[in-house]
Amino acid sequence: MNHKAAIPNAFTLTNLLLGILSIVYTMDQNYRMSAIMILLAAILDGMDGKVARKLDVASPFGKELDSLSDLVSFGVAPAILIYAAQLNEPYGIVGLTVAIIFALCGAIRLARFNILNITTHFLGIPITVAGPLMALFSLAGDHLPDLFFPVAMLLLAGLMVSNLKVPKF
């Protein structure tokens, strides 16, 4: 591997580390820190591709590593966070189902993104938008009605796998 490629891959792996830490914080019932880890992962995720293109080291390996990291940080971690913090108590198995649907739709969205290779727009909202939004909603959790979380999570899950054209910035 090109030594310069290690730089954007370090951003990507740090994104993954933050997603894992988010899950650990959720297990420790520290939901605020869990949400913050997801938001920090989003910042790093926004940098890895830019750094790879700037250094001219973008590669299929980097793209796959990024998708795997994104699934953990913006699919699995937010699903576990919202389930534990907002959906478990009032909804039980229905809440778990909602969280699982979110993570599964995130995986489908990432797989579709990787094979379509559309350069002009995204098809469906990116998981890198949906996951951080759920983290932000979690931070505002006490000020939102209980029904907000399953509805928002299902709406974002549907939008990730939709055919909605979202401009690339």
Disulfide bonds with the S-S distance in Angstrom:
none
